[in-house]
Amino acid sequence: MRILCLGAGGIGGYFGGRLVEAGTDVEFLVREKRQKQLIADNLRIESKFRNATLQVKAVTVREAKGPYDFVILTCKAYDLADAIKTIAPFVGPGTSILPLLNGVAHIKKLNESFGADRVLGGVAKIAVMMTPDGVIKHLNDWRFVTFGEQSGEMSVRVGTLKAAFDKTSVVAKTVPNIMQTMWEKVVHLSTVAGMTCTMRASVGDIARTDAGTALMIELLERNAAIAAGEGYRPSEEFLSEYRALFKDKTSQYTASMLRDIERNGPVEADHILGFMLEKAKQHGVDSSMHRFIYTHLQAYEQRRSASLTKAA
């Protein structure tokens, strides 16, 4: 089994690195700067589940030799169009694509580009970041990946990929209802990202305010109503977990989107919050909170763009 992992950043570096550690044949498709870093310093992971320094196969687009059995996509949503062009030469008739992007909007684009029969659904639950010197830092206990066929079939290929992950410290799960799982993550992410980015604060910080918990739960319920309109109503167990989280005044949890803002980076506003705003309108859900949050993030992007233009 040959796996191509697009990029060797936080998520791709962690999951791909753990597969390499277990003996799976993984190649990382990277730019020349990252390739030089990986050749010089190896792929380095710092985690309570074991630190690792791994010699890995880092290839550029000129060096990769497809087709591969699996392509793992871990890019940001705003890079999806470029990612599709990049991996296209390495996708063959038997290649399966596992996207671990936030949201669900990317599934339609990948289906249109490669055919739904080649595209799996997947979600990652992990808090990880890459430092400027290339170290993959695992930030908490989360190390979960869930995937499955869009059709719901429990196929041989998803079993094969799970077997590879089962040799690692990653907790992998295959499910017959991956789109349900993906929609539940959208509900979670659009709530946490929407609130922590707008407030520039952790869940606990927000919960300690007078109305913070109520606002987080209100946005959660509206996002759940949107998912229900799409045919994927979140389970009561899922909703109860997040209602409890939003009451936790000690929680340091923030969305990765807030960390992107704090480093003055681009954000997935369109793919997550803009997407949910349009779906709220489509399904007749009160969209006032979504409109405010999305406008807030668009304003951040406008200010960031102007700052970069001025600096140039």
N, C-alpha and C positions, 0 to 999 in steps of 0.2 A: 504494500500500500504506500503510495506516494502522496504527500500532502503539501500543498503550497499555501503558505500563510502570507497574506498581503500585509506587509509591514511587520515591524518588530518593536512596536511601542508598548504601552501599558498592557492592554488586553491581549493583543496578538503575541507579545513577548512572553507574557505569563503562561497562557494556555499552550502556545506552541512550544515554549521552553519546557514545560512539564511533559509534553509528549516526547520531545527529544530525550529528556532525562530517562524516560521509560523505554527508549530504544526504537521509537517510531521514526520513520524516514520523513523528516519535515524540512522543507526549504523555505527561507524567508525572502520574499521579494521586496527589496528595499532600494532606496536611493543610494548613490555612491558614498555620500557622507556617512550614513548609518552603516553601510557595508564596511567602510574603513574602521569605524569604531568597533564593530563586532569582530573584525579580524584581529584588531590590536588588543582588545580588552575582553573578548568573549561576551556571551549573553549572561548578564548577572541578575539574579533574582534574590531579593531579600524578603523573607517571609517567615512567620512563626511555624509554618509547615515545612520548613527546611530551606536554608539558603542554597543557592546553586550558582556555579560558574561553569558555563557550558560552551564547548566548541560547537558552532552551528554552521549550517550551509546558508550563507547569505549571498543571494544572487541579484543581479540587476536584470532589467527587461531584456538586455542583450544576451544574457547568459542563461536564463531560464529555459528549460527544455520540456515542453508539455507534450501531450496532455497529462494532467494529473488526475488521480482518483478523486481527491477532494481539494477544493479551494476554500479556505477560511477567510472571510472578510471581516475585518474589525475596524474599518475606517469610520471617520465621522460622516454623518449624513450629507454635509455640504461638499464632501469629496466623492460622493457616490458616482457621479457621472464620469469623473476621471478614473475611478477605480474600475468601472465596467470596461472602459477602453483598455485599461492596463491588463486586466486578466483575460480578455477575450481571446488572444492568441493561444492561451494555455488551457482552454476549455474544449474538451473533445466530446464525442457522443456518450462516453461513459463517465464523464466528470460530474460530480455532485458539488454544489455550492452551498456552503453553510454561512449565512450572514449573521453576525452577532452585533448588529447595529441597534441603536435605540429606535423605538417606534415601530410602525408597521408599513408606512408609506413606501419604503424601499422594496417590499416584496413585489408590488405591482411592476416597478421599474425593472427589477431583475427578471421577472417572468417574461416581460416584453422583450428583453434582450437575449435571454438564453432558453426560454421555454420553462413552463412551470414544472415539468418533469425533472429538470436538473436542479431546481431550487428547493432547499429545505427551509423550514422555519426554525428560528433559534433565538434564545435569549441567554445572556450572561448576567449573573449576579455576582459582582466582585467589585471591591474598591481597591484601585491600583493606580499608580502613576509612574511616569518615567522621569528621572532626574536629568538635569542638563548633561551629566556625564554618562548617561545611558543606563543607569541602574533601574531595574524594575522593582518598585517598592510596593509590597502587598500591605494594605493598610488595616485590614480587619480579618475576621474569620470567614468571610464570604469567599467561596471558590467554586461557585456552582455554574454549570452550563446545562441547559435543557434544549432539546431539539427533537424534530420529528418531521414526518411527511405532511405537506399541505393537505393531502388527500385523507390523512388519518391512518393510512396503512402502516403497520409495524413492519417495515421492510428489512431486507437483509443488510442494506447499506447503512441504515441507522444503527443496526445492531453491531455491525463491524466497527463503526466509528466509536460507539460506546465502549466496546471491548478495549479499544486503544486507550481511551480515557480512564477506564477502570484499572489500568496498570499504574496510574499516577495518583497524586493526592487530590486531584480535581474530583469533585462530586458531580458525575454526569447522570442525566436522566433522559430517557426517551419517552415520549408521550403521544397518544393518538389524537390529541386536541391541541396541537401547538399554537394554532391561531388564538384559541382561548387564552393560553398562557401569555402570548405576546400582547394581547389586548389588556390583560390584567397588568402587565408591566407598563403599558402606556398610561393606564390610569394612575398607577403608582408614580411613574416618572413625571408626568405632566403636573401632578399635584405637588410633589416635593420640589421639582425644579422651578415650577411656577412660584411657589411661596418662598423658597430659600433665595432664589435669584432676585425677586422683587424686594424682599426685606433685607438682602445682603446679610443673612444670619442663619444660624443652624436651626433645626427643628426645636431644640430645647430653648434657644433664645426666644424664638417666636412663641412657644408655649408659655413662657414666663410673662408674656404681656397680657393685658386684660382680655383681648378678643382673639388672640393668636390661635388657640386650639379650635375655637368655633369656626374661624375662617378656614383653617386647613381642612377641617372635616366638611365644611360646606363645599369647598372646591373638590374634595374627594367624591362627594355624593354626586355632584354635577358631572364629573368625569365618568363615574360609574353609569350614570344615565346615558351618556353618549355611547359607551361601550354596549349597553343594553340595546340601544337603537341600532347598533351594527350587528346585533345578534349574539353578543358575547357578554352577557351580564356577569359581573364578577361574583364569585362565591361569597357567602356571608362570612366564612372563615377568613378569606382574604381581607374583606372590609373591616372586620373586627380587629385584625392584626394592625392595620394602619390607623384605625381610630385610637387604639391603645398607644401607638407610637406618637401620635400627635398630642397626646396628653403628657408625655414624658418630658418633664422640665429639665432633665439632665442630659438628654440626647444631644450628641455632637454631630448628628447626621446632617450632611448637606449633599446636594446633587453635584455631580461632576461638572455640570454646566456652571455652577457658581464658582468652582475652582478655575474654570476657563475664563470667567469674567475677572476674577482676582488676578490672573496673570495677563490680563488685557488681550485675551485670545478670541478667536471667532467662536460663535455658539450655534447650536442646532435649533434656533428659535423657529424657523419656518417648519422644519420637519416634525417638531413636537408640539409647540404651543400654537403656531399658525394652523397646523393640521387639526388640532382639537378645536380651535375657534371655528373653523369651517364646518366641522362635524357637529358642533353644538348648534349652529344655525340650521344645518340640514335636518337635525332631529328635533328641533323646537325646544332645545334646552337653553335656559337662561345663560347668555354668553357674556354678560357684563364683566365678570371676573377675568374670563379669558381675553377679552378685548383689551382690558387694562394691562394685563401681564404681557401680552404679545406686543402691545405698543411700547411698553417699558423696555422690552428686549430689543425691539427695532430701534428705539432711540439710542440705546447703548451701542448698537452696531453702527448707527449713523455717526455718533460721536467718535467711535474708534476709527472708522474709515477716514473721517476728516482729519484726525490726529495723525494717522499714518501718511496721508497725502501731504500734510503740512511738513512732516518730518523728512519726507522724500525731497 
